[in-house]
C-alpha cells in the first residue's frame, strides 16, 4: 500500500467527517428554511383570506342594508323580473373603496306556501290547496305521505285517514323543509330529488312565501298542480304573456290568452301579483378575491326588510 494512501487514511478522516457533517447540517438548514418559507407563505395566505372574509362579510352586511331599502321602496302593486330592480340581465352593483358588490334580487312567492296551508285553526287544510297537496305527493310517488305530513304539522293530535300521531311530531308549521326528514319515509331524495329525478317536494313547496303565490314568478310546474284546468297549453301562454309584460292585477290575469276564466275565480285567495319574500345574491369582490352570500329577505311594509336567512 502506498504512503499517500496511508497518509489519507491516517490524517484525513477527521476532516472528511467534519466536511460531511457540515454538508448535512447545511442541507438540513436549507430544508428547514424552505419548509419555513412555504409555511410562512401559507400562513400569509391564510391570514389574508381570513382578513378578506371578515371584510367581505362586513361589506355584505352594509350592502344588504341598501338592498333592503330598495325593496321596501318598491311600492307598486306587482313584483316582476321585468322590473329594473329585479332584472337578471343587469344586476346592480355597489362600491366600497377597492371592494365591489354585485347584487341580484329575485322576487319569490313562487311556490305553494307551507306557512299558509292550514286555515287559522292550524288544523284544517285550506280548500284551495287540497287538490294540489294530494297531487304533488302522487307525482312524487309517495301518496301515503300526504296525510302523515299534515298530522306532523297540524296543531291537534287527531289522526287523519291512513296516518298516525307520534310523540316526536312537532304539531306546528315547519320553518324549513328539512324538518320533514324526521318523518319515516321522507328522504333527501323525496325532498330535493336525486340523480334520476330533478327536484322533489322543494319544486312545489316553500317556507319563503306569503299568503298568495305571485303569478309573475310562480314556477310552471307549480301552476300545473294549482288547478285541474291548468294544462301545458294555457300555462305556456301565461308564461309567454308575463315575459312580455308584468301581470299587475286580476283583470290583467283574466285577459291573458288561454287563461281559464274559472281558475281566476277559484284561486282568488291563492294567486297574487306581489312578493313578500326575496332572494338576494351578493358577490363581494376585491381584486382577485371573491366571496358569495345568499340572503332571504321578507318585506314587512316598513322602511327596511327583515333578514330571515343568511347563507355564505
Secondary structure, DSSP 8 states (H G I E B T S, - for coil): --HHHHHHHHHSHHHHHHHHHHHHHHHHHHHHHHHHHHHHHHHHHHHHHHHHHHHHHHHHHHHHHHHHHHHHH--SS---TTSGGG-SSS-EEEEETTEEEEEEEEE---SEEGGGSB-TTSSSB-HHHHHHHHHHHHHTT-TTHHHHHHHHHSSS----TT----TT---S--SSGGGGGGSTT--HHHHHB-SSSB--GGGTEESS--SSEETTT--HHHHHHH-TT--HHHHHHHHHHHHHS---SHHHHHTSTT--HHHHHHTTTTEESS-SEEEEEEEEEETTEEEEEEEEEE--SSSS-EEEEEE-
